[in-house]
């Protein structure tokens, strides 16, 4: 499974993303965030794609441009515990326009769940 995680500038949500990375069995991990998010570290190797904050439409275009060709399969597992609504909308829209299927995941008290 291929994990795609959005990490935003707020460190308070990075623990959720780190837990998803640690507890999952991922073939490939791609993290997307701004310049501040480059400071994120994890126990597993990942590719980081930097984005710049901008309008919703421009952000969607940037996601689409930077993700096209990066996703190896027909589906990604997506965690959006971090990030803003604008970032979430732009990312999901870009993924659906690649096109690629999306499964959501989150870390809960019961462990890693797929939604």
TORPADO-42603 format. One record per atom (N, C-alpha, C): x, y, z; residue in three letters. Coordinates in nm, 2 decimals. Layout:
<voses>
<vose px="X" py="Y" pz="Z" residuo="ALA"/>
...
</voses>
This chain:
<voses>
<vose px="0.08" py="-0.12" pz="0.00" residuo="UNK"/>
<vose px="0.00" py="0.00" pz="0.00" residuo="UNK"/>
<vose px="0.09" py="0.12" pz="0.00" residuo="UNK"/>
<vose px="0.04" py="0.22" pz="-0.06" residuo="UNK"/>
<vose px="0.11" py="0.35" pz="-0.08" residuo="UNK"/>
<vose px="0.04" py="0.46" pz="0.01" residuo="UNK"/>
<vose px="0.12" py="0.51" pz="0.10" residuo="UNK"/>
<vose px="0.07" py="0.62" pz="0.19" residuo="UNK"/>
<vose px="0.10" py="0.75" pz="0.14" residuo="UNK"/>
<vose px="0.00" py="0.84" pz="0.15" residuo="UNK"/>
<vose px="0.02" py="0.98" pz="0.11" residuo="UNK"/>
<vose px="-0.03" py="1.06" pz="0.24" residuo="UNK"/>
<vose px="0.05" py="1.14" pz="0.29" residuo="UNK"/>
<vose px="0.02" py="1.22" pz="0.41" residuo="UNK"/>
<vose px="0.04" py="1.36" pz="0.40" residuo="UNK"/>
<vose px="-0.06" py="1.44" pz="0.43" residuo="UNK"/>
<vose px="-0.05" py="1.59" pz="0.43" residuo="UNK"/>
<vose px="0.00" py="1.63" pz="0.57" residuo="UNK"/>
<vose px="0.11" py="1.71" pz="0.58" residuo="UNK"/>
<vose px="0.15" py="1.76" pz="0.71" residuo="UNK"/>
<vose px="0.16" py="1.91" pz="0.69" residuo="UNK"/>
<vose px="0.10" py="1.98" pz="0.79" residuo="UNK"/>
<vose px="0.09" py="2.12" pz="0.78" residuo="UNK"/>
<vose px="0.19" py="2.18" pz="0.88" residuo="UNK"/>
<vose px="0.19" py="2.31" pz="0.90" residuo="UNK"/>
<vose px="0.29" py="2.38" pz="0.98" residuo="UNK"/>
<vose px="0.26" py="2.36" pz="1.13" residuo="UNK"/>
<vose px="0.15" py="2.31" pz="1.17" residuo="UNK"/>
<vose px="0.12" py="2.29" pz="1.31" residuo="UNK"/>
<vose px="0.18" py="2.16" pz="1.36" residuo="UNK"/>
<vose px="0.28" py="2.16" pz="1.45" residuo="UNK"/>
<vose px="0.34" py="2.04" pz="1.50" residuo="UNK"/>
<vose px="0.25" py="1.95" pz="1.58" residuo="UNK"/>
<vose px="0.14" py="2.01" pz="1.63" residuo="UNK"/>
<vose px="0.05" py="1.93" pz="1.72" residuo="UNK"/>
<vose px="-0.01" py="1.81" pz="1.65" residuo="UNK"/>
<vose px="-0.02" py="1.81" pz="1.51" residuo="UNK"/>
<vose px="-0.08" py="1.70" pz="1.44" residuo="UNK"/>
<vose px="0.03" py="1.61" pz="1.38" residuo="UNK"/>
<vose px="0.15" py="1.64" pz="1.40" residuo="UNK"/>
<vose px="0.26" py="1.56" pz="1.34" residuo="UNK"/>
<vose px="0.26" py="1.42" pz="1.41" residuo="UNK"/>
<vose px="0.23" py="1.41" pz="1.54" residuo="UNK"/>
<vose px="0.23" py="1.28" pz="1.61" residuo="UNK"/>
<vose px="0.13" py="1.18" pz="1.54" residuo="UNK"/>
<vose px="0.02" py="1.23" pz="1.50" residuo="UNK"/>
<vose px="-0.08" py="1.14" pz="1.43" residuo="UNK"/>
<vose px="-0.02" py="1.09" pz="1.30" residuo="UNK"/>
<vose px="0.05" py="1.17" pz="1.22" residuo="UNK"/>
<vose px="0.11" py="1.13" pz="1.10" residuo="UNK"/>
<vose px="0.22" py="1.03" pz="1.13" residuo="UNK"/>
<vose px="0.31" py="1.06" pz="1.23" residuo="UNK"/>
<vose px="0.42" py="0.97" pz="1.26" residuo="UNK"/>
<vose px="0.37" py="0.84" pz="1.31" residuo="UNK"/>
<vose px="0.26" py="0.83" pz="1.38" residuo="UNK"/>
<vose px="0.20" py="0.71" pz="1.42" residuo="UNK"/>
<vose px="0.14" py="0.62" pz="1.31" residuo="UNK"/>
<vose px="0.08" py="0.69" pz="1.21" residuo="UNK"/>
<vose px="0.03" py="0.62" pz="1.09" residuo="UNK"/>
<vose px="0.15" py="0.56" pz="1.01" residuo="UNK"/>
<vose px="0.25" py="0.64" pz="1.00" residuo="UNK"/>
<vose px="0.37" py="0.59" pz="0.93" residuo="UNK"/>
<vose px="0.43" py="0.47" pz="1.00" residuo="UNK"/>
<vose px="0.45" py="0.48" pz="1.13" residuo="UNK"/>
<vose px="0.51" py="0.37" pz="1.21" residuo="UNK"/>
<vose px="0.43" py="0.24" pz="1.21" residuo="UNK"/>
<vose px="0.30" py="0.25" pz="1.23" residuo="UNK"/>
<vose px="0.21" py="0.13" pz="1.25" residuo="UNK"/>
<vose px="0.17" py="0.07" pz="1.12" residuo="UNK"/>
<vose px="0.19" py="0.13" pz="1.01" residuo="UNK"/>
<vose px="0.14" py="0.07" pz="0.88" residuo="UNK"/>
<vose px="0.25" py="0.00" pz="0.81" residuo="UNK"/>
<vose px="0.22" py="-0.09" pz="0.72" residuo="UNK"/>
<vose px="0.31" py="-0.16" pz="0.64" residuo="UNK"/>
<vose px="0.30" py="-0.10" pz="0.50" residuo="UNK"/>
<vose px="0.39" py="0.00" pz="0.47" residuo="UNK"/>
<vose px="0.38" py="0.08" pz="0.35" residuo="UNK"/>
<vose px="0.49" py="0.04" pz="0.25" residuo="UNK"/>
<vose px="0.44" py="0.03" pz="0.12" residuo="UNK"/>
<vose px="0.54" py="0.01" pz="0.01" residuo="UNK"/>
<vose px="0.61" py="0.14" pz="-0.02" residuo="UNK"/>
<vose px="0.54" py="0.25" pz="-0.01" residuo="UNK"/>
<vose px="0.59" py="0.38" pz="-0.04" residuo="UNK"/>
<vose px="0.52" py="0.48" pz="0.04" residuo="UNK"/>
<vose px="0.60" py="0.58" pz="0.09" residuo="UNK"/>
<vose px="0.55" py="0.69" pz="0.17" residuo="UNK"/>
<vose px="0.58" py="0.82" pz="0.11" residuo="UNK"/>
<vose px="0.48" py="0.91" pz="0.09" residuo="UNK"/>
<vose px="0.50" py="1.04" pz="0.04" residuo="UNK"/>
<vose px="0.43" py="1.14" pz="0.13" residuo="UNK"/>
<vose px="0.51" py="1.24" pz="0.17" residuo="UNK"/>
<vose px="0.46" py="1.34" pz="0.26" residuo="UNK"/>
<vose px="0.45" py="1.47" pz="0.18" residuo="UNK"/>
<vose px="0.35" py="1.55" pz="0.21" residuo="UNK"/>
<vose px="0.33" py="1.68" pz="0.14" residuo="UNK"/>
<vose px="0.32" py="1.79" pz="0.25" residuo="UNK"/>
<vose px="0.40" py="1.89" pz="0.23" residuo="UNK"/>
<vose px="0.39" py="2.00" pz="0.33" residuo="UNK"/>
<vose px="0.46" py="2.12" pz="0.28" residuo="UNK"/>
<vose px="0.45" py="2.23" pz="0.36" residuo="UNK"/>
<vose px="0.52" py="2.35" pz="0.33" residuo="UNK"/>
<vose px="0.67" py="2.35" pz="0.38" residuo="UNK"/>
<vose px="0.74" py="2.46" pz="0.36" residuo="UNK"/>
<vose px="0.88" py="2.47" pz="0.40" residuo="UNK"/>
<vose px="0.90" py="2.43" pz="0.55" residuo="UNK"/>
<vose px="0.81" py="2.47" pz="0.64" residuo="UNK"/>
<vose px="0.82" py="2.44" pz="0.78" residuo="UNK"/>
<vose px="0.81" py="2.29" pz="0.80" residuo="UNK"/>
<vose px="0.73" py="2.22" pz="0.73" residuo="UNK"/>
<vose px="0.70" py="2.08" pz="0.74" residuo="UNK"/>
<vose px="0.82" py="1.99" pz="0.71" residuo="UNK"/>
<vose px="0.92" py="2.05" pz="0.64" residuo="UNK"/>
<vose px="1.04" py="1.98" pz="0.61" residuo="UNK"/>
<vose px="1.12" py="1.93" pz="0.73" residuo="UNK"/>
<vose px="1.09" py="1.99" pz="0.85" residuo="UNK"/>
<vose px="1.15" py="1.95" pz="0.97" residuo="UNK"/>
<vose px="1.09" py="1.82" pz="1.03" residuo="UNK"/>
<vose px="0.98" py="1.77" pz="0.97" residuo="UNK"/>
<vose px="0.92" py="1.64" pz="1.01" residuo="UNK"/>
<vose px="1.02" py="1.53" pz="1.00" residuo="UNK"/>
<vose px="1.02" py="1.44" pz="1.10" residuo="UNK"/>
<vose px="1.10" py="1.32" pz="1.09" residuo="UNK"/>
<vose px="1.02" py="1.20" pz="1.12" residuo="UNK"/>
<vose px="1.06" py="1.08" pz="1.07" residuo="UNK"/>
<vose px="0.98" py="0.96" pz="1.09" residuo="UNK"/>
<vose px="1.08" py="0.84" pz="1.10" residuo="UNK"/>
<vose px="1.03" py="0.73" pz="1.15" residuo="UNK"/>
<vose px="1.12" py="0.61" pz="1.17" residuo="UNK"/>
<vose px="1.14" py="0.54" pz="1.03" residuo="UNK"/>
<vose px="1.06" py="0.57" pz="0.93" residuo="UNK"/>
<vose px="1.07" py="0.51" pz="0.80" residuo="UNK"/>
<vose px="1.11" py="0.61" pz="0.70" residuo="UNK"/>
<vose px="1.17" py="0.57" pz="0.59" residuo="UNK"/>
<vose px="1.20" py="0.65" pz="0.48" residuo="UNK"/>
<vose px="1.08" py="0.70" pz="0.41" residuo="UNK"/>
<vose px="1.08" py="0.83" pz="0.36" residuo="UNK"/>
<vose px="0.97" py="0.89" pz="0.29" residuo="UNK"/>
<vose px="1.02" py="0.99" pz="0.19" residuo="UNK"/>
<vose px="0.94" py="1.02" pz="0.09" residuo="UNK"/>
<vose px="0.97" py="1.13" pz="0.00" residuo="UNK"/>
<vose px="0.89" py="1.25" pz="0.04" residuo="UNK"/>
<vose px="0.95" py="1.36" pz="0.04" residuo="UNK"/>
<vose px="0.88" py="1.49" pz="0.08" residuo="UNK"/>
<vose px="0.86" py="1.57" pz="-0.05" residuo="UNK"/>
<vose px="0.74" py="1.62" pz="-0.06" residuo="UNK"/>
<vose px="0.70" py="1.71" pz="-0.17" residuo="UNK"/>
<vose px="0.66" py="1.85" pz="-0.10" residuo="UNK"/>
<vose px="0.74" py="1.95" pz="-0.14" residuo="UNK"/>
<vose px="0.71" py="2.08" pz="-0.08" residuo="UNK"/>
<vose px="0.60" py="2.16" pz="-0.16" residuo="UNK"/>
<vose px="0.51" py="2.22" pz="-0.09" residuo="UNK"/>
<vose px="0.41" py="2.30" pz="-0.15" residuo="UNK"/>
<vose px="0.41" py="2.44" pz="-0.09" residuo="UNK"/>
<vose px="0.36" py="2.54" pz="-0.16" residuo="UNK"/>
<vose px="0.35" py="2.67" pz="-0.11" residuo="UNK"/>
<vose px="0.21" py="2.71" pz="-0.09" residuo="UNK"/>
<vose px="0.18" py="2.78" pz="0.02" residuo="UNK"/>
<vose px="0.04" py="2.82" pz="0.05" residuo="UNK"/>
<vose px="0.00" py="2.92" pz="-0.06" residuo="UNK"/>
<vose px="-0.12" py="2.90" pz="-0.11" residuo="UNK"/>
<vose px="-0.17" py="2.99" pz="-0.21" residuo="UNK"/>
<vose px="-0.32" py="2.97" pz="-0.22" residuo="UNK"/>
<vose px="-0.39" py="3.02" pz="-0.32" residuo="UNK"/>
<vose px="-0.53" py="3.01" pz="-0.34" residuo="UNK"/>
<vose px="-0.57" py="2.86" pz="-0.36" residuo="UNK"/>
<vose px="-0.69" py="2.83" pz="-0.33" residuo="UNK"/>
<vose px="-0.74" py="2.69" pz="-0.35" residuo="UNK"/>
<vose px="-0.72" py="2.64" pz="-0.49" residuo="UNK"/>
<vose px="-0.75" py="2.71" pz="-0.59" residuo="UNK"/>
<vose px="-0.73" py="2.66" pz="-0.73" residuo="UNK"/>
<vose px="-0.59" py="2.64" pz="-0.76" residuo="UNK"/>
<vose px="-0.50" py="2.74" pz="-0.72" residuo="UNK"/>
<vose px="-0.36" py="2.73" pz="-0.75" residuo="UNK"/>
<vose px="-0.30" py="2.61" pz="-0.67" residuo="UNK"/>
<vose px="-0.34" py="2.59" pz="-0.55" residuo="UNK"/>
<vose px="-0.29" py="2.48" pz="-0.47" residuo="UNK"/>
<vose px="-0.33" py="2.35" pz="-0.53" residuo="UNK"/>
<vose px="-0.45" py="2.33" pz="-0.58" residuo="UNK"/>
<vose px="-0.49" py="2.21" pz="-0.65" residuo="UNK"/>
<vose px="-0.41" py="2.18" pz="-0.77" residuo="UNK"/>
<vose px="-0.38" py="2.29" pz="-0.85" residuo="UNK"/>
<vose px="-0.29" py="2.27" pz="-0.97" residuo="UNK"/>
<vose px="-0.15" py="2.23" pz="-0.93" residuo="UNK"/>
<vose px="-0.10" py="2.28" pz="-0.82" residuo="UNK"/>
<vose px="0.03" py="2.25" pz="-0.77" residuo="UNK"/>
<vose px="0.04" py="2.10" pz="-0.73" residuo="UNK"/>
<vose px="-0.07" py="2.06" pz="-0.65" residuo="UNK"/>
<vose px="-0.08" py="1.92" pz="-0.61" residuo="UNK"/>
<vose px="-0.08" py="1.83" pz="-0.73" residuo="UNK"/>
<vose px="-0.16" py="1.86" pz="-0.82" residuo="UNK"/>
<vose px="-0.18" py="1.78" pz="-0.94" residuo="UNK"/>
<vose px="-0.05" py="1.77" pz="-1.02" residuo="UNK"/>
<vose px="0.02" py="1.88" pz="-1.04" residuo="UNK"/>
<vose px="0.15" py="1.88" pz="-1.11" residuo="UNK"/>
<vose px="0.26" py="1.79" pz="-1.04" residuo="UNK"/>
<vose px="0.26" py="1.81" pz="-0.91" residuo="UNK"/>
<vose px="0.37" py="1.74" pz="-0.83" residuo="UNK"/>
<vose px="0.34" py="1.60" pz="-0.80" residuo="UNK"/>
<vose px="0.22" py="1.56" pz="-0.80" residuo="UNK"/>
<vose px="0.18" py="1.42" pz="-0.77" residuo="UNK"/>
<vose px="0.17" py="1.33" pz="-0.90" residuo="UNK"/>
<vose px="0.14" py="1.39" pz="-1.01" residuo="UNK"/>
<vose px="0.12" py="1.31" pz="-1.13" residuo="UNK"/>
<vose px="0.25" py="1.24" pz="-1.16" residuo="UNK"/>
<vose px="0.24" py="1.11" pz="-1.18" residuo="UNK"/>
<vose px="0.36" py="1.03" pz="-1.21" residuo="UNK"/>
<vose px="0.43" py="0.97" pz="-1.09" residuo="UNK"/>
<vose px="0.40" py="1.03" pz="-0.97" residuo="UNK"/>
<vose px="0.46" py="0.98" pz="-0.84" residuo="UNK"/>
<vose px="0.39" py="0.86" pz="-0.78" residuo="UNK"/>
<vose px="0.26" py="0.85" pz="-0.81" residuo="UNK"/>
<vose px="0.18" py="0.74" pz="-0.75" residuo="UNK"/>
<vose px="0.19" py="0.62" pz="-0.84" residuo="UNK"/>
<vose px="0.24" py="0.51" pz="-0.78" residuo="UNK"/>
<vose px="0.27" py="0.40" pz="-0.86" residuo="UNK"/>
<vose px="0.15" py="0.31" pz="-0.89" residuo="UNK"/>
<vose px="0.05" py="0.30" pz="-0.80" residuo="UNK"/>
<vose px="-0.06" py="0.22" pz="-0.82" residuo="UNK"/>
<vose px="-0.19" py="0.29" pz="-0.86" residuo="UNK"/>
<vose px="-0.30" py="0.23" pz="-0.84" residuo="UNK"/>
<vose px="-0.43" py="0.29" pz="-0.87" residuo="UNK"/>
<vose px="-0.50" py="0.34" pz="-0.75" residuo="UNK"/>
<vose px="-0.44" py="0.33" pz="-0.63" residuo="UNK"/>
<vose px="-0.50" py="0.37" pz="-0.51" residuo="UNK"/>
<vose px="-0.40" py="0.42" pz="-0.41" residuo="UNK"/>
<vose px="-0.43" py="0.52" pz="-0.33" residuo="UNK"/>
<vose px="-0.34" py="0.56" pz="-0.22" residuo="UNK"/>
<vose px="-0.42" py="0.55" pz="-0.09" residuo="UNK"/>
<vose px="-0.35" py="0.53" pz="0.02" residuo="UNK"/>
<vose px="-0.40" py="0.55" pz="0.15" residuo="UNK"/>
<vose px="-0.37" py="0.69" pz="0.19" residuo="UNK"/>
<vose px="-0.47" py="0.77" pz="0.23" residuo="UNK"/>
<vose px="-0.45" py="0.91" pz="0.26" residuo="UNK"/>
<vose px="-0.48" py="0.94" pz="0.41" residuo="UNK"/>
<vose px="-0.39" py="1.01" pz="0.47" residuo="UNK"/>
<vose px="-0.42" py="1.07" pz="0.60" residuo="UNK"/>
<vose px="-0.41" py="1.22" pz="0.59" residuo="UNK"/>
<vose px="-0.52" py="1.28" pz="0.64" residuo="UNK"/>
<vose px="-0.53" py="1.43" pz="0.64" residuo="UNK"/>
<vose px="-0.56" py="1.48" pz="0.78" residuo="UNK"/>
<vose px="-0.51" py="1.41" pz="0.88" residuo="UNK"/>
<vose px="-0.53" py="1.45" pz="1.02" residuo="UNK"/>
<vose px="-0.46" py="1.59" pz="1.04" residuo="UNK"/>
<vose px="-0.36" py="1.62" pz="0.96" residuo="UNK"/>
<vose px="-0.30" py="1.75" pz="0.96" residuo="UNK"/>
<vose px="-0.34" py="1.83" pz="0.84" residuo="UNK"/>
<vose px="-0.33" py="1.96" pz="0.85" residuo="UNK"/>
<vose px="-0.36" py="2.04" pz="0.74" residuo="UNK"/>
<vose px="-0.49" py="2.12" pz="0.76" residuo="UNK"/>
<vose px="-0.52" py="2.21" pz="0.66" residuo="UNK"/>
<vose px="-0.64" py="2.29" pz="0.67" residuo="UNK"/>
<vose px="-0.74" py="2.24" pz="0.57" residuo="UNK"/>
<vose px="-0.86" py="2.28" pz="0.58" residuo="UNK"/>
<vose px="-0.97" py="2.24" pz="0.49" residuo="UNK"/>
<vose px="-0.94" py="2.27" pz="0.35" residuo="UNK"/>
<vose px="-0.88" py="2.39" pz="0.33" residuo="UNK"/>
<vose px="-0.84" py="2.43" pz="0.19" residuo="UNK"/>
<vose px="-0.74" py="2.33" pz="0.13" residuo="UNK"/>
<vose px="-0.64" py="2.29" pz="0.21" residuo="UNK"/>
<vose px="-0.54" py="2.20" pz="0.17" residuo="UNK"/>
<vose px="-0.60" py="2.06" pz="0.14" residuo="UNK"/>
<vose px="-0.69" py="2.02" pz="0.23" residuo="UNK"/>
<vose px="-0.76" py="1.89" pz="0.21" residuo="UNK"/>
<vose px="-0.84" py="1.89" pz="0.08" residuo="UNK"/>
<vose px="-0.92" py="1.99" pz="0.06" residuo="UNK"/>
<vose px="-1.00" py="2.00" pz="-0.06" residuo="UNK"/>
<vose px="-0.91" py="2.00" pz="-0.19" residuo="UNK"/>
<vose px="-0.81" py="2.07" pz="-0.19" residuo="UNK"/>
<vose px="-0.72" py="2.08" pz="-0.31" residuo="UNK"/>
<vose px="-0.65" py="1.95" pz="-0.33" residuo="UNK"/>
<vose px="-0.61" py="1.88" pz="-0.22" residuo="UNK"/>
<vose px="-0.54" py="1.75" pz="-0.24" residuo="UNK"/>
<vose px="-0.63" py="1.64" pz="-0.29" residuo="UNK"/>
<vose px="-0.75" py="1.63" pz="-0.23" residuo="UNK"/>
<vose px="-0.84" py="1.53" pz="-0.27" residuo="UNK"/>
<vose px="-0.89" py="1.55" pz="-0.41" residuo="UNK"/>
<vose px="-0.91" py="1.68" pz="-0.45" residuo="UNK"/>
<vose px="-0.95" py="1.71" pz="-0.59" residuo="UNK"/>
<vose px="-0.84" py="1.67" pz="-0.68" residuo="UNK"/>
<vose px="-0.72" py="1.70" pz="-0.65" residuo="UNK"/>
<vose px="-0.60" py="1.66" pz="-0.74" residuo="UNK"/>
<vose px="-0.59" py="1.51" pz="-0.75" residuo="UNK"/>
<vose px="-0.61" py="1.44" pz="-0.64" residuo="UNK"/>
<vose px="-0.60" py="1.29" pz="-0.65" residuo="UNK"/>
<vose px="-0.71" py="1.23" pz="-0.74" residuo="UNK"/>
<vose px="-0.83" py="1.28" pz="-0.73" residuo="UNK"/>
<vose px="-0.94" py="1.23" pz="-0.81" residuo="UNK"/>
<vose px="-0.92" py="1.27" pz="-0.95" residuo="UNK"/>
<vose px="-0.85" py="1.37" pz="-0.98" residuo="UNK"/>
<vose px="-0.82" py="1.41" pz="-1.12" residuo="UNK"/>
<vose px="-0.70" py="1.35" pz="-1.18" residuo="UNK"/>
<vose px="-0.62" py="1.28" pz="-1.10" residuo="UNK"/>
<vose px="-0.50" py="1.21" pz="-1.16" residuo="UNK"/>
<vose px="-0.54" py="1.10" pz="-1.26" residuo="UNK"/>
<vose px="-0.63" py="1.01" pz="-1.25" residuo="UNK"/>
<vose px="-0.72" py="0.97" pz="-1.13" residuo="UNK"/>
<vose px="-0.65" py="0.86" pz="-1.06" residuo="UNK"/>
<vose px="-0.68" py="0.86" pz="-0.92" residuo="UNK"/>
<vose px="-0.64" py="0.76" pz="-0.84" residuo="UNK"/>
<vose px="-0.74" py="0.74" pz="-0.73" residuo="UNK"/>
<vose px="-0.76" py="0.62" pz="-0.68" residuo="UNK"/>
<vose px="-0.86" py="0.59" pz="-0.58" residuo="UNK"/>
<vose px="-0.80" py="0.63" pz="-0.44" residuo="UNK"/>
<vose px="-0.88" py="0.66" pz="-0.35" residuo="UNK"/>
<vose px="-0.84" py="0.71" pz="-0.22" residuo="UNK"/>
<vose px="-0.91" py="0.63" pz="-0.11" residuo="UNK"/>
<vose px="-0.82" py="0.58" pz="-0.01" residuo="UNK"/>
<vose px="-0.87" py="0.52" pz="0.11" residuo="UNK"/>
<vose px="-0.82" py="0.61" pz="0.22" residuo="UNK"/>
<vose px="-0.90" py="0.64" pz="0.32" residuo="UNK"/>
<vose px="-0.85" py="0.72" pz="0.43" residuo="UNK"/>
<vose px="-0.81" py="0.63" pz="0.55" residuo="UNK"/>
<vose px="-0.71" py="0.68" pz="0.62" residuo="UNK"/>
<vose px="-0.66" py="0.61" pz="0.74" residuo="UNK"/>
<vose px="-0.64" py="0.70" pz="0.85" residuo="UNK"/>
<vose px="-0.64" py="0.65" pz="0.97" residuo="UNK"/>
<vose px="-0.62" py="0.74" pz="1.09" residuo="UNK"/>
<vose px="-0.57" py="0.64" pz="1.21" residuo="UNK"/>
<vose px="-0.50" py="0.70" pz="1.30" residuo="UNK"/>
<vose px="-0.45" py="0.63" pz="1.42" residuo="UNK"/>
<vose px="-0.55" py="0.66" pz="1.53" residuo="UNK"/>
<vose px="-0.61" py="0.55" pz="1.59" residuo="UNK"/>
<vose px="-0.70" py="0.57" pz="1.70" residuo="UNK"/>
<vose px="-0.65" py="0.49" pz="1.82" residuo="UNK"/>
<vose px="-0.72" py="0.50" pz="1.93" residuo="UNK"/>
<vose px="-0.69" py="0.42" pz="2.05" residuo="UNK"/>
<vose px="-0.68" py="0.27" pz="2.02" residuo="UNK"/>
<vose px="-0.76" py="0.23" pz="1.92" residuo="UNK"/>
<vose px="-0.76" py="0.08" pz="1.88" residuo="UNK"/>
<vose px="-0.65" py="0.05" pz="1.79" residuo="UNK"/>
<vose px="-0.58" py="0.15" pz="1.74" residuo="UNK"/>
<vose px="-0.47" py="0.12" pz="1.64" residuo="UNK"/>
<vose px="-0.50" py="0.19" pz="1.51" residuo="UNK"/>
<vose px="-0.44" py="0.15" pz="1.40" residuo="UNK"/>
<vose px="-0.45" py="0.20" pz="1.27" residuo="UNK"/>
<vose px="-0.58" py="0.15" pz="1.21" residuo="UNK"/>
<vose px="-0.67" py="0.24" pz="1.17" residuo="UNK"/>
<vose px="-0.80" py="0.21" pz="1.11" residuo="UNK"/>
<vose px="-0.80" py="0.26" pz="0.96" residuo="UNK"/>
<vose px="-0.87" py="0.19" pz="0.88" residuo="UNK"/>
<vose px="-0.90" py="0.23" pz="0.74" residuo="UNK"/>
<vose px="-1.04" py="0.27" pz="0.73" residuo="UNK"/>
<vose px="-1.07" py="0.39" pz="0.68" residuo="UNK"/>
<vose px="-1.21" py="0.44" pz="0.68" residuo="UNK"/>
<vose px="-1.27" py="0.43" pz="0.53" residuo="UNK"/>
</voses>
